[in-house]
Amino acid sequence: DTAVSQTPKYLVTQMGNDKSIKCEQNLGHDTMYWYKQDSKKFLKIMFSYNNKELIINETVPNRFSPKSPDKAHLNLHINSLELGDSAVYFCASSQSFGSGNTIYFGEGSWLTVV
Amino acid sequence: DQQVKQNSPSLSVQEGRISILNCDYTNSMFDYFLWYKKYPAEGPTFLISISSIKDKNEDGRFTVFLNKSAKHLSLHIVPSQPGDSAVYFCAARVETSGSRLTFGEGTQLTVNP
């Protein structure tokens, strides 16, 4: 019974295509995130939504557009994919803001742009 | 500017011995620190955390130590088990920034039987 699930797990696509990664959490959390793990293995936050409202947007190109239809879902749409977008994208969730609130991660979506 | 650094990309220890993973940070505003563990093809999972008002937090075989003056924290695993073999990420956050975590680059721990 996966707490944070994201699909697809693996995605290979050509440059210029548009793709989406979906994320759902069944933990009842009100905050969801997208993190990117690049080739250097750093995990960096991209976006955060609290109660469907965007609260963190870390200088991510406009080609990346998160959409949160409800508190349990946060999808990531990427337009005009570039080679540099190849990375592992992790969805995550937590309950509200503030210290001490554990962030739970999904298993990751491996995106390869060719 | 990497605010959280894990200078050892890998660490190898024998089963039963102590594993010590280190993490340094530069942002003095960080007031909460976490360790995450990651197996291949899985997402990071929360392991243990510590608030800046403490210098030690223990949970079973895992203990995290915080030295604020040195801006250094460490994770001790004792005794180490083969199942502990994974990548360990150090993370930090500033309470006023909410749940935004800044991660280190991770340390691959290998525990040999």
Backbone of each chain as ProteinMPNN parsed JSONL, in Angstrom:
{"seq_chain_A": "DTAVSQTPKYLVTQMGNDKSIKCEQNLGHDTMYWYKQDSKKFLKIMFSYNNKELIINETVPNRFSPKSPDKAHLNLHINSLELGDSAVYFCASSQSFGSGNTIYFGEGSWLTVV", "coords_chain_A": {"N_chain_A": [[0.849, -1.189, 0.0], [1.254, 1.697, -1.196], [2.487, 4.808, -0.031], [3.225, 7.301, -1.182], [2.88, 7.585, -4.476], [4.096, 7.47, -7.783], [3.884, 7.896, -11.282], [4.963, 7.689, -14.698], [7.381, 5.125, -13.765], [9.651, 4.787, -15.251], [10.748, 6.606, -18.057], [11.369, 7.239, -21.349], [12.092, 9.512, -23.789], [11.9, 11.679, -26.678], [13.77, 14.617, -27.495], [12.121, 17.752, -27.344], [9.581, 16.776, -27.04], [6.479, 16.682, -25.122], [5.774, 15.817, -21.794], [4.243, 14.146, -18.989], [4.357, 13.597, -15.465], [2.816, 11.786, -12.985], [1.565, 12.116, -9.641], [0.511, 10.799, -6.559], [-0.688, 10.863, -3.237], [-1.559, 9.006, -0.348], [-1.634, 9.665, 2.274], [-2.993, 11.606, 3.534], [-1.831, 14.063, 3.693], [-1.21, 17.632, 3.468], [0.591, 19.006, 1.995], [2.619, 18.957, -0.846], [5.393, 17.987, -2.945], [7.847, 18.456, -5.566], [10.896, 17.056, -6.286], [14.153, 17.128, -7.764], [16.64, 14.933, -8.822], [19.746, 15.259, -9.957], [22.41, 14.526, -12.346], [24.634, 14.673, -10.772], [23.775, 13.696, -8.451], [22.598, 15.328, -6.566], [19.805, 16.228, -4.597], [17.262, 18.343, -5.299], [14.861, 20.797, -4.481], [11.993, 21.528, -6.44], [9.302, 22.394, -6.69], [6.643, 23.278, -4.406], [3.5, 22.56, -3.049], [0.849, 23.671, -1.043], [-2.142, 22.698, 0.233], [-3.211, 22.786, -2.408], [-2.138, 25.127, -3.302], [0.465, 26.941, -4.81], [3.532, 27.26, -3.224], [6.276, 27.137, -3.128], [8.623, 27.813, -5.566], [11.262, 27.036, -7.238], [13.124, 28.69, -9.082], [12.671, 27.313, -11.529], [12.65, 26.361, -14.96], [10.142, 27.751, -17.163], [9.082, 25.783, -18.689], [8.444, 23.725, -17.112], [5.604, 22.77, -15.468], [3.735, 22.516, -12.68], [0.788, 20.87, -11.499], [-1.925, 20.848, -9.358], [-4.636, 19.172, -8.751], [-6.06, 18.449, -6.522], [-5.609, 18.026, -2.942], [-4.354, 15.606, -2.716], [-2.979, 15.035, -4.99], [-0.3, 15.825, -7.181], [0.81, 16.776, -10.106], [3.345, 16.763, -12.635], [4.1, 18.568, -15.399], [5.988, 18.673, -18.337], [7.149, 20.68, -20.842], [8.43, 20.762, -24.196], [10.833, 19.096, -24.019], [14.248, 18.878, -22.997], [17.672, 17.756, -23.399], [19.02, 18.149, -21.002], [17.087, 17.811, -19.127], [17.002, 15.268, -18.34], [16.85, 13.176, -15.653], [16.209, 12.053, -12.275], [13.053, 12.28, -10.96], [11.471, 13.103, -8.021], [8.529, 12.781, -6.254], [6.97, 14.07, -3.317], [5.548, 14.239, 0.004], [4.118, 15.963, 2.853], [2.856, 16.788, 6.137], [1.559, 19.785, 6.474], [3.36, 22.844, 7.13], [6.397, 23.707, 8.847], [8.814, 22.846, 11.326], [9.92, 19.542, 12.062], [8.114, 18.054, 10.666], [7.878, 15.242, 8.884], [9.034, 14.468, 5.64], [7.781, 12.504, 3.109], [8.822, 10.411, 0.523], [8.173, 9.527, -2.908], [8.866, 6.73, -5.137], [10.326, 7.625, -7.241], [10.793, 8.892, -10.58], [12.308, 7.96, -13.455], [13.572, 9.887, -15.864], [14.552, 9.993, -19.164], [15.906, 11.819, -21.698], [16.296, 11.761, -25.091]], "CA_chain_A": [[0.0, 0.0, 0.0], [2.235, 2.755, -1.335], [2.029, 6.057, 0.539], [3.403, 8.293, -2.232], [3.096, 6.82, -5.7], [4.262, 8.301, -8.952], [3.939, 7.17, -12.547], [5.585, 6.369, -14.793], [8.649, 4.976, -13.06], [10.684, 5.001, -16.262], [10.227, 7.31, -19.224], [12.371, 7.611, -22.341], [11.373, 10.311, -24.765], [12.772, 12.482, -27.534], [13.822, 16.078, -27.307], [11.02, 18.502, -27.93], [8.277, 16.23, -26.649], [5.857, 17.1, -23.863], [5.448, 14.642, -20.994], [3.744, 14.388, -17.638], [4.568, 12.612, -14.408], [1.718, 11.932, -12.038], [1.881, 11.766, -8.256], [-0.625, 10.717, -5.645], [-0.346, 10.417, -1.886], [-2.73, 8.569, 0.417], [-1.302, 9.876, 3.681], [-3.795, 12.695, 4.073], [-0.998, 15.261, 3.84], [-1.71, 18.806, 2.75], [1.701, 19.626, 1.27], [3.291, 18.04, -1.776], [6.619, 18.551, -3.502], [8.633, 17.788, -6.594], [12.349, 17.189, -6.169], [14.906, 16.609, -8.906], [17.982, 14.434, -8.551], [20.452, 15.383, -11.225], [23.49, 13.568, -12.599], [25.578, 14.752, -9.657], [23.094, 13.043, -7.328], [21.984, 16.259, -5.638], [18.349, 16.307, -4.549], [16.913, 19.757, -5.172], [13.426, 21.042, -4.556], [11.537, 22.285, -7.589], [8.027, 23.026, -6.35], [5.888, 22.795, -3.267], [2.112, 22.994, -2.989], [0.153, 23.474, 0.22], [-3.581, 22.828, -0.031], [-3.359, 23.087, -3.833], [-1.597, 26.44, -3.617], [1.908, 26.937, -5.011], [4.222, 28.03, -2.2], [7.701, 27.167, -3.443], [8.953, 27.65, -6.984], [12.7, 27.279, -7.185], [13.739, 29.103, -10.361], [12.579, 26.225, -12.495], [12.19, 26.908, -16.247], [8.698, 27.781, -17.382], [8.653, 24.558, -19.369], [7.946, 22.831, -16.057], [4.388, 23.315, -14.879], [3.057, 21.613, -11.761], [-0.655, 21.074, -11.382], [-2.46, 20.146, -8.198], [-6.096, 19.19, -8.819], [-6.549, 18.353, -5.149], [-4.484, 17.911, -1.992], [-3.706, 14.294, -2.802], [-2.312, 14.879, -6.28], [0.537, 16.895, -7.724], [1.373, 16.296, -11.353], [4.397, 17.603, -13.208], [4.089, 18.556, -16.856], [7.202, 19.278, -18.887], [7.036, 20.993, -22.27], [9.652, 20.929, -25.007], [11.901, 18.449, -23.249], [15.636, 19.061, -23.409], [18.578, 16.707, -22.901], [19.366, 18.43, -19.609], [15.983, 17.462, -18.23], [17.191, 13.877, -17.916], [17.099, 13.146, -14.207], [15.186, 11.324, -11.521], [12.136, 13.227, -10.34], [10.823, 12.511, -6.856], [7.399, 13.435, -5.623], [7.004, 13.885, -1.871], [4.464, 14.921, 0.715], [4.249, 16.104, 4.306], [1.686, 17.419, 6.731], [1.724, 21.194, 6.79], [4.669, 23.428, 7.245], [6.942, 23.738, 10.196], [9.862, 21.861, 11.591], [9.486, 18.281, 12.653], [7.175, 17.333, 9.812], [8.656, 14.378, 8.005], [8.688, 14.431, 4.227], [7.778, 11.154, 2.571], [9.115, 10.454, -0.899], [7.811, 8.441, -3.802], [9.998, 5.91, -5.567], [11.077, 8.31, -8.274], [10.51, 8.676, -12.005], [13.558, 8.116, -14.21], [13.304, 10.487, -17.158], [15.696, 10.061, -20.078], [15.584, 12.539, -22.917], [17.29, 11.373, -26.119]], "C_chain_A": [[0.889, 1.245, 0.0], [1.69, 4.073, -0.834], [2.093, 7.183, -0.49], [3.743, 7.514, -3.502], [3.177, 7.763, -6.894], [4.408, 7.436, -10.187], [4.221, 8.129, -13.694], [6.878, 6.3, -13.997], [9.811, 5.212, -14.024], [10.049, 5.637, -17.501], [11.393, 7.709, -20.112], [11.631, 8.329, -23.458], [12.359, 11.17, -25.553], [12.713, 13.96, -27.165], [12.64, 16.74, -27.99], [9.652, 18.001, -27.556], [7.779, 16.865, -25.356], [5.463, 15.841, -23.097], [4.958, 15.053, -19.618], [4.117, 13.247, -16.71], [3.486, 12.86, -13.358], [2.145, 11.479, -10.644], [0.622, 11.807, -7.411], [-0.13, 10.281, -4.276], [-1.623, 10.082, -1.125], [-2.505, 8.715, 1.912], [-2.151, 10.961, 4.325], [-3.008, 13.982, 4.286], [-1.561, 16.425, 3.04], [-0.615, 19.515, 1.958], [2.391, 18.585, 0.399], [4.417, 18.769, -2.49], [7.049, 17.778, -4.758], [10.098, 18.124, -6.343], [12.984, 16.599, -7.409], [16.274, 16.144, -8.426], [18.742, 14.404, -9.857], [21.608, 14.377, -11.318], [24.541, 13.583, -11.502], [24.971, 14.233, -8.367], [22.522, 14.01, -6.303], [20.468, 16.185, -5.755], [17.971, 17.763, -4.328], [15.416, 19.959, -5.326], [13.112, 21.877, -5.801], [10.296, 23.101, -7.209], [7.494, 22.467, -5.05], [4.495, 23.402, -3.316], [1.573, 22.691, -1.602], [-1.331, 23.724, -0.021], [-3.855, 23.36, -1.436], [-2.791, 24.44, -4.232], [-0.086, 26.367, -3.73], [2.579, 27.818, -3.97], [5.728, 28.076, -2.392], [7.857, 26.937, -4.941], [10.416, 28.04, -7.114], [13.283, 27.525, -8.566], [13.798, 27.964, -11.377], [12.097, 26.815, -13.816], [10.681, 26.812, -16.41], [8.181, 26.545, -18.105], [8.102, 23.541, -18.373], [6.714, 23.476, -15.418], [3.73, 22.269, -13.981], [1.561, 21.918, -11.748], [-1.172, 20.223, -10.233], [-3.975, 20.206, -8.222], [-6.758, 19.072, -7.448], [-5.354, 18.077, -4.243], [-3.708, 16.618, -2.152], [-2.911, 14.095, -4.083], [-1.476, 16.098, -6.635], [1.245, 16.334, -8.941], [2.391, 17.287, -11.884], [4.357, 17.459, -14.714], [5.32, 19.284, -17.364], [7.025, 19.458, -20.388], [8.418, 21.047, -22.92], [10.879, 20.358, -24.296], [13.269, 18.647, -23.874], [16.492, 17.946, -22.804], [18.882, 16.887, -21.411], [18.262, 18.134, -18.614], [16.093, 16.018, -17.75], [17.621, 13.847, -16.456], [16.087, 12.197, -13.581], [14.34, 12.36, -10.792], [11.385, 12.518, -9.215], [9.676, 13.398, -6.402], [7.479, 13.153, -4.12], [5.817, 14.593, -1.231], [4.787, 15.018, 2.195], [2.992, 16.784, 4.824], [2.049, 18.825, 7.177], [3.167, 21.63, 6.869], [5.146, 23.35, 8.671], [7.95, 22.642, 10.41], [9.26, 20.618, 12.222], [8.529, 17.511, 11.789], [7.945, 16.552, 8.769], [8.135, 14.438, 6.581], [8.837, 13.003, 3.735], [7.919, 11.225, 1.051], [8.488, 9.281, -1.641], [9.061, 7.729, -4.283], [10.818, 6.549, -6.673], [10.614, 7.955, -9.676], [11.772, 9.0, -12.783], [13.228, 8.643, -15.613], [14.595, 10.545, -17.965], [15.24, 10.734, -21.352], [16.688, 12.254, -23.937], [17.159, 12.235, -27.377]], "O_chain_A": [[1.232, 1.778, 1.056], [0.56, 4.438, -1.159], [1.131, 7.934, -0.653], [4.784, 6.861, -3.577], [2.42, 8.729, -6.995], [4.997, 6.356, -10.129], [3.763, 9.271, -13.666], [7.41, 7.336, -13.597], [10.835, 5.777, -13.641], [8.961, 5.252, -17.929], [12.295, 8.428, -19.683], [10.658, 7.809, -24.006], [13.504, 11.359, -25.143], [11.735, 14.456, -26.604], [12.219, 16.336, -29.074], [8.66, 18.71, -27.728], [8.532, 17.49, -24.609], [4.892, 14.912, -23.667], [5.223, 16.16, -19.148], [4.185, 12.088, -17.117], [3.273, 13.987, -12.91], [2.973, 10.582, -10.49], [-0.208, 12.709, -7.525], [0.749, 9.425, -4.172], [-2.632, 10.776, -1.239], [-3.096, 7.995, 2.718], [-2.041, 11.208, 5.526], [-3.468, 14.888, 4.981], [-2.291, 16.235, 2.067], [-0.882, 20.529, 1.314], [2.703, 17.482, 0.847], [4.404, 19.992, -2.626], [6.67, 16.627, -4.972], [10.486, 19.285, -6.21], [12.435, 15.69, -8.032], [16.977, 16.865, -7.717], [18.427, 13.625, -10.756], [21.752, 13.496, -10.47], [25.262, 12.602, -11.323], [25.589, 14.322, -7.306], [22.009, 13.576, -5.272], [19.916, 16.092, -6.852], [18.312, 18.352, -3.302], [14.785, 19.363, -6.199], [13.849, 22.794, -6.163], [10.25, 24.319, -7.383], [7.829, 21.356, -4.638], [4.326, 24.592, -3.585], [1.798, 21.614, -1.051], [-1.731, 24.815, -0.425], [-4.649, 24.284, -1.612], [-2.942, 24.86, -5.38], [0.579, 25.804, -2.861], [2.239, 28.995, -3.842], [6.389, 28.972, -1.867], [7.299, 25.995, -5.505], [10.763, 29.221, -7.102], [13.883, 26.622, -9.149], [14.832, 27.699, -11.99], [11.224, 27.683, -13.813], [10.034, 25.914, -15.871], [6.977, 26.292, -18.128], [7.385, 22.614, -18.749], [6.782, 24.589, -14.896], [3.229, 21.256, -14.467], [1.132, 23.054, -11.955], [-0.89, 19.028, -10.151], [-4.555, 21.19, -7.762], [-7.878, 19.541, -7.246], [-4.228, 17.915, -4.715], [-2.54, 16.537, -1.769], [-2.236, 13.077, -4.237], [-1.883, 17.24, -6.423], [2.162, 15.521, -8.824], [2.313, 18.487, -11.62], [4.555, 16.368, -15.249], [5.658, 20.369, -16.889], [6.779, 18.493, -21.112], [9.424, 21.338, -22.273], [11.838, 21.076, -24.014], [13.436, 18.593, -25.092], [16.1, 17.288, -21.84], [18.986, 15.917, -20.661], [18.472, 18.197, -17.403], [15.358, 15.598, -16.856], [18.64, 14.429, -16.084], [15.235, 11.622, -14.259], [14.871, 13.218, -10.086], [10.753, 11.481, -9.421], [9.837, 14.601, -6.197], [7.997, 12.116, -3.706], [5.17, 15.437, -1.852], [5.609, 14.269, 2.724], [2.175, 17.287, 4.053], [2.77, 19.01, 8.157], [4.081, 20.826, 6.685], [4.405, 22.977, 9.581], [7.922, 21.617, 9.729], [8.2, 20.674, 12.844], [8.156, 16.394, 12.148], [8.583, 17.124, 7.884], [6.926, 14.456, 6.355], [9.878, 12.372, 3.916], [7.228, 11.996, 0.385], [8.297, 8.199, -1.086], [10.176, 8.075, -3.892], [11.897, 6.059, -7.006], [10.109, 6.86, -9.924], [12.251, 10.134, -12.785], [12.671, 7.921, -16.44], [15.604, 11.08, -17.505], [14.302, 10.279, -22.007], [17.868, 12.481, -23.669], [17.91, 12.048, -28.335]]}, "seq_chain_B": "DQQVKQNSPSLSVQEGRISILNCDYTNSMFDYFLWYKKYPAEGPTFLISISSIKDKNEDGRFTVFLNKSAKHLSLHIVPSQPGDSAVYFCAARVETSGSRLTFGEGTQLTVNP", "coords_chain_B": {"N_chain_B": [[26.316, 27.209, -4.833], [26.812, 25.074, -2.411], [25.107, 24.297, 0.324], [24.889, 22.249, 2.112], [27.016, 19.671, 2.78], [28.385, 16.536, 2.035], [31.214, 15.096, 2.381], [32.333, 12.635, 1.952], [32.011, 10.401, -0.526], [31.664, 7.698, -0.386], [31.599, 4.879, 1.877], [32.923, 2.139, 3.561], [32.33, -0.542, 5.694], [32.788, -3.134, 8.162], [30.488, -5.693, 8.998], [28.799, -5.39, 12.072], [30.515, -3.527, 13.096], [31.025, 0.005, 13.807], [29.41, 2.513, 11.885], [30.124, 5.667, 10.643], [28.799, 8.499, 9.44], [29.315, 11.582, 7.917], [28.495, 15.103, 7.884], [28.501, 18.406, 6.763], [27.565, 21.827, 7.138], [26.815, 25.114, 5.895], [25.065, 27.179, 6.255], [24.053, 29.103, 8.812], [21.504, 29.507, 9.622], [20.057, 27.232, 9.484], [17.989, 25.076, 11.307], [17.039, 22.604, 11.773], [17.665, 19.223, 11.259], [18.052, 16.362, 9.196], [18.321, 12.881, 8.44], [18.242, 10.845, 5.632], [17.646, 7.72, 4.082], [18.488, 5.816, 1.255], [17.642, 3.302, -0.943], [18.669, 1.594, -3.976], [16.751, 2.445, -6.854], [14.601, 3.26, -5.373], [12.691, 5.676, -3.444], [13.991, 8.257, -1.231], [13.981, 7.504, 2.258], [12.857, 8.555, 5.418], [15.001, 8.684, 8.217], [16.186, 9.583, 10.724], [16.118, 12.469, 12.857], [17.16, 15.745, 14.043], [16.802, 18.495, 16.182], [18.022, 21.866, 16.304], [18.269, 22.633, 18.899], [19.165, 20.585, 20.311], [21.892, 18.279, 20.948], [22.184, 15.685, 20.468], [20.511, 12.814, 19.273], [18.84, 9.801, 19.588], [17.931, 6.67, 18.188], [17.3, 3.578, 18.483], [19.619, 1.655, 16.762], [20.66, 3.856, 15.597], [22.171, 7.003, 15.844], [22.242, 10.481, 15.947], [24.449, 13.155, 15.928], [24.951, 16.544, 16.729], [26.946, 19.299, 16.143], [26.899, 22.434, 16.645], [28.599, 24.651, 16.725], [30.669, 23.906, 15.115], [29.293, 23.507, 12.85], [28.477, 20.953, 12.027], [27.305, 17.674, 11.554], [26.729, 14.263, 12.439], [26.054, 10.864, 11.659], [25.682, 7.966, 13.421], [25.875, 4.513, 13.193], [25.32, 1.657, 14.881], [25.269, -1.676, 16.006], [26.599, -2.043, 12.696], [24.789, -3.348, 9.914], [24.44, -5.623, 7.132], [22.097, -4.968, 5.729], [21.97, -2.28, 6.058], [23.315, -1.136, 4.041], [23.297, 1.369, 1.742], [22.471, 4.537, 0.21], [23.075, 7.423, 2.041], [21.541, 10.383, 2.859], [22.116, 13.588, 4.038], [20.167, 16.227, 5.335], [18.872, 19.551, 5.635], [17.022, 22.255, 7.148], [15.427, 25.477, 7.353], [13.312, 26.703, 9.766], [11.517, 28.799, 9.266], [11.312, 28.722, 6.576], [9.611, 26.822, 6.071], [8.936, 23.542, 4.912], [11.058, 23.254, 3.218], [13.71, 21.433, 2.163], [17.238, 21.21, 2.195], [19.536, 19.277, 0.623], [22.413, 17.161, 1.112], [24.98, 15.632, -0.962], [24.982, 12.95, -0.62], [26.117, 9.813, 0.773], [27.46, 6.749, -0.023], [26.984, 3.927, 1.722], [28.483, 0.88, 2.448], [28.083, -2.166, 3.916], [29.905, -4.803, 4.825], [29.565, -8.329, 4.978]], "CA_chain_B": [[26.729, 27.244, -3.435], [26.259, 23.897, -1.761], [25.023, 24.641, 1.742], [25.013, 21.014, 2.874], [28.036, 18.881, 2.095], [28.823, 15.251, 2.544], [32.475, 15.04, 1.657], [32.723, 11.265, 1.632], [31.012, 9.796, -1.412], [31.44, 6.29, -0.054], [32.151, 4.386, 3.135], [32.794, 0.691, 3.65], [32.607, -1.023, 7.047], [32.483, -4.533, 8.414], [29.291, -5.982, 9.79], [29.017, -5.39, 13.51], [31.299, -2.361, 13.493], [30.303, 1.273, 13.762], [29.472, 3.348, 10.685], [30.002, 7.09, 10.965], [28.614, 9.306, 8.242], [29.499, 12.981, 8.296], [27.792, 16.123, 7.103], [28.821, 19.771, 7.149], [26.674, 22.81, 6.54], [27.363, 26.468, 5.945], [24.015, 28.143, 6.586], [23.827, 29.11, 10.261], [20.075, 29.63, 9.877], [19.467, 25.895, 9.565], [17.665, 24.748, 12.69], [16.518, 21.248, 11.854], [18.503, 18.384, 10.404], [17.479, 15.042, 8.993], [19.036, 11.887, 7.644], [17.418, 9.979, 4.82], [18.321, 6.535, 3.57], [17.937, 5.517, -0.055], [18.06, 2.102, -1.655], [18.559, 1.762, -5.431], [15.433, 2.411, -7.489], [13.561, 3.635, -4.424], [12.81, 7.034, -2.965], [14.602, 8.402, 0.102], [13.092, 7.284, 3.405], [13.299, 9.256, 6.612], [15.692, 7.818, 9.166], [16.285, 10.197, 12.04], [16.287, 13.917, 12.762], [17.582, 16.428, 15.254], [16.588, 19.931, 16.226], [19.24, 22.587, 16.665], [18.346, 22.858, 20.348], [19.75, 19.384, 20.895], [23.164, 17.887, 20.354], [22.177, 14.24, 20.239], [19.219, 12.14, 19.224], [19.118, 8.376, 19.42], [16.787, 5.838, 17.846], [17.8, 2.231, 18.251], [21.031, 1.586, 16.365], [21.018, 5.101, 14.922], [22.342, 8.185, 16.676], [22.725, 11.647, 15.232], [25.124, 14.135, 16.763], [25.019, 17.868, 16.119], [27.913, 20.238, 16.705], [26.518, 23.68, 15.988], [29.731, 25.567, 16.583], [31.449, 23.437, 13.969], [28.353, 23.31, 11.744], [28.769, 19.578, 11.636], [26.535, 16.609, 12.181], [27.149, 12.932, 12.039], [25.139, 9.754, 11.907], [26.366, 6.759, 13.851], [25.088, 3.289, 13.112], [26.066, 0.609, 15.569], [26.219, -2.258, 15.066], [26.213, -1.975, 11.294], [24.29, -4.596, 9.341], [24.456, -5.574, 5.654], [20.897, -4.292, 5.253], [22.151, -0.827, 6.146], [23.98, -0.688, 2.819], [22.397, 2.276, 1.043], [22.971, 5.911, 0.154], [22.545, 8.219, 3.144], [21.505, 11.81, 2.578], [21.936, 14.559, 5.102], [19.318, 17.325, 4.882], [18.694, 20.608, 6.635], [16.033, 23.264, 6.771], [15.183, 26.624, 8.212], [11.899, 26.566, 10.111], [10.707, 29.844, 8.656], [11.138, 28.428, 5.158], [8.693, 25.704, 5.951], [9.519, 22.212, 4.805], [12.067, 23.208, 2.164], [14.914, 20.724, 2.59], [18.461, 21.282, 1.402], [20.183, 17.972, 0.757], [23.776, 16.899, 0.711], [25.051, 14.797, -2.168], [24.832, 11.548, -0.27], [27.254, 8.92, 1.003], [27.136, 5.343, -0.23], [27.491, 3.046, 2.78], [28.488, -0.558, 2.166], [28.401, -2.963, 5.09], [30.349, -6.118, 4.348], [29.304, -9.425, 5.931]], "C_chain_B": [[26.05, 26.114, -2.684], [26.277, 24.125, -0.266], [25.127, 23.418, 2.648], [25.964, 20.102, 2.108], [28.318, 17.583, 2.815], [30.082, 14.912, 1.756], [32.946, 13.637, 1.316], [31.676, 10.646, 0.727], [30.73, 8.339, -1.071], [32.132, 5.933, 1.249], [31.904, 2.885, 3.178], [33.184, 0.246, 5.051], [32.258, -2.5, 7.149], [31.22, -4.657, 9.261], [29.635, -6.021, 11.272], [29.801, -4.188, 14.011], [30.446, -1.105, 13.403], [30.497, 1.949, 12.402], [29.265, 4.786, 11.12], [29.931, 7.868, 9.661], [28.594, 10.777, 8.651], [28.818, 13.944, 7.338], [28.195, 17.484, 7.645], [27.859, 20.734, 6.48], [27.258, 24.207, 6.732], [26.338, 27.502, 6.399], [23.685, 28.071, 8.075], [22.343, 29.252, 10.62], [19.392, 28.262, 9.961], [19.201, 25.55, 11.03], [17.052, 23.354, 12.834], [17.231, 20.403, 10.822], [17.938, 16.97, 10.348], [18.468, 14.163, 8.247], [18.001, 11.032, 6.923], [18.29, 8.85, 4.286], [17.67, 6.191, 2.235], [18.545, 4.245, -0.619], [17.928, 2.355, -3.149], [17.126, 1.613, -5.915], [14.288, 2.655, -6.499], [13.732, 5.104, -4.04], [13.5, 7.082, -1.606], [13.567, 8.142, 1.193], [13.706, 7.931, 4.637], [13.9, 8.272, 7.616], [15.665, 8.393, 10.58], [16.506, 11.687, 11.862], [16.76, 14.488, 14.086], [17.309, 17.919, 15.115], [17.865, 20.616, 16.688], [19.353, 22.873, 18.163], [18.934, 21.644, 21.068], [21.116, 19.128, 20.289], [23.235, 16.387, 20.087], [20.744, 13.745, 20.19], [19.473, 10.69, 18.856], [17.841, 7.623, 19.118], [17.319, 4.451, 17.497], [19.283, 2.235, 17.921], [21.545, 2.896, 15.783], [21.077, 6.259, 15.909], [22.856, 9.324, 15.809], [23.286, 12.633, 16.245], [25.203, 15.456, 16.016], [26.015, 18.736, 16.87], [27.689, 21.574, 16.003], [27.685, 24.621, 15.78], [30.585, 25.195, 15.383], [30.594, 23.293, 12.72], [28.551, 21.911, 11.154], [27.782, 18.632, 12.318], [27.001, 15.269, 11.646], [26.075, 11.924, 12.407], [25.968, 8.537, 12.258], [25.41, 5.579, 13.769], [25.899, 2.193, 13.789], [25.108, -0.38, 16.209], [25.703, -2.17, 13.637], [25.795, -3.353, 10.793], [24.315, -4.498, 7.814], [23.242, -4.856, 5.069], [20.958, -2.778, 5.359], [22.818, -0.264, 4.896], [22.987, 0.101, 1.959], [23.114, 3.613, 0.881], [22.285, 6.706, 1.265], [22.675, 9.703, 2.8], [21.309, 12.584, 3.877], [21.07, 15.685, 4.54], [19.135, 18.322, 6.007], [17.621, 21.577, 6.172], [15.981, 24.366, 7.803], [13.691, 26.638, 8.495], [11.039, 27.597, 9.406], [10.516, 29.62, 7.162], [10.224, 27.236, 4.96], [9.432, 24.393, 5.807], [10.562, 22.111, 3.698], [13.335, 22.57, 2.719], [16.063, 20.989, 1.635], [19.246, 20.018, 1.67], [21.67, 18.049, 0.46], [23.769, 15.951, -0.475], [25.01, 13.319, -1.887], [26.147, 10.828, -0.075], [26.783, 7.489, 0.838], [27.8, 4.523, 0.868], [27.382, 1.597, 2.329], [28.928, -1.28, 3.429], [28.694, -4.382, 4.619], [30.123, -7.191, 5.399], [30.613, -9.987, 6.501]], "O_chain_B": [[24.864, 26.188, -2.361], [27.343, 24.146, 0.349], [25.426, 23.552, 3.835], [25.743, 19.8, 0.936], [28.469, 17.541, 4.036], [30.011, 14.49, 0.602], [33.845, 13.459, 0.495], [30.557, 10.391, 1.17], [29.678, 7.807, -1.426], [33.096, 6.572, 1.67], [30.808, 2.418, 2.869], [34.25, 0.613, 5.545], [31.522, -3.039, 6.322], [30.94, -3.824, 10.123], [30.638, -6.611, 11.674], [29.764, -3.863, 15.198], [29.292, -1.15, 12.975], [31.595, 1.957, 11.845], [28.341, 5.089, 11.876], [30.883, 7.891, 8.881], [27.932, 11.155, 9.617], [28.599, 13.648, 6.163], [28.225, 17.687, 8.858], [27.391, 20.477, 5.371], [28.084, 24.44, 7.614], [26.704, 28.577, 6.873], [23.106, 27.09, 8.541], [21.971, 29.13, 11.787], [18.27, 28.156, 10.458], [20.073, 25.71, 11.884], [16.599, 22.983, 13.916], [17.387, 20.8, 9.667], [17.413, 16.457, 11.336], [19.335, 14.648, 7.52], [17.028, 10.563, 7.514], [19.492, 9.006, 4.071], [16.449, 6.264, 2.096], [19.761, 4.114, -0.759], [17.165, 3.228, -3.562], [16.383, 0.755, -5.439], [13.142, 2.294, -6.767], [14.781, 5.7, -4.281], [13.584, 6.069, -0.911], [12.405, 8.523, 1.053], [14.914, 7.86, 4.863], [13.376, 7.179, 7.832], [15.176, 7.754, 11.511], [17.023, 12.123, 10.833], [16.761, 13.808, 15.112], [17.554, 18.519, 14.068], [18.688, 20.015, 17.379], [20.403, 23.304, 18.64], [19.168, 21.675, 22.276], [21.461, 19.687, 19.248], [24.222, 15.886, 19.547], [19.884, 14.188, 20.951], [20.227, 10.392, 17.929], [16.795, 7.892, 19.708], [17.731, 4.191, 16.367], [20.102, 2.745, 18.685], [22.737, 3.028, 15.506], [20.159, 6.469, 16.702], [23.793, 9.15, 15.03], [22.676, 12.906, 17.279], [25.486, 15.486, 14.818], [25.93, 18.884, 18.089], [28.215, 21.817, 14.916], [27.753, 25.316, 14.766], [31.154, 26.061, 14.718], [31.112, 22.99, 11.645], [28.762, 21.736, 9.954], [27.472, 18.776, 13.501], [27.579, 15.162, 10.564], [25.3, 12.12, 13.343], [26.843, 8.124, 11.498], [24.27, 5.654, 14.229], [26.996, 1.842, 13.353], [24.192, 0.05, 16.911], [24.495, -2.218, 13.407], [26.358, -4.376, 11.182], [24.221, -3.401, 7.266], [23.347, -4.206, 4.029], [20.105, -2.075, 4.818], [22.878, 0.953, 4.716], [21.973, -0.434, 1.511], [24.233, 3.789, 1.362], [21.063, 6.663, 1.407], [23.758, 10.202, 2.497], [20.445, 12.263, 4.693], [21.229, 16.058, 3.378], [19.231, 17.977, 7.185], [17.345, 21.708, 4.979], [16.419, 24.219, 8.944], [12.886, 26.59, 7.566], [9.925, 27.281, 8.988], [9.658, 30.251, 6.544], [10.075, 26.711, 3.856], [10.429, 24.152, 6.487], [10.916, 21.008, 3.281], [13.958, 23.105, 3.636], [15.884, 20.993, 0.417], [19.583, 19.72, 2.815], [22.127, 18.878, -0.327], [22.714, 15.52, -0.94], [25.004, 12.51, -2.815], [27.161, 11.181, -0.677], [25.822, 7.064, 1.48], [29.026, 4.435, 0.934], [26.325, 1.148, 1.886], [30.016, -1.033, 3.948], [27.822, -5.065, 4.081], [30.446, -6.997, 6.571], [30.587, -10.91, 7.314]]}, "name": "protein", "num_of_chains": 2, "seq": "DTAVSQTPKYLVTQMGNDKSIKCEQNLGHDTMYWYKQDSKKFLKIMFSYNNKELIINETVPNRFSPKSPDKAHLNLHINSLELGDSAVYFCASSQSFGSGNTIYFGEGSWLTVVDQQVKQNSPSLSVQEGRISILNCDYTNSMFDYFLWYKKYPAEGPTFLISISSIKDKNEDGRFTVFLNKSAKHLSLHIVPSQPGDSAVYFCAARVETSGSRLTFGEGTQLTVNP"}
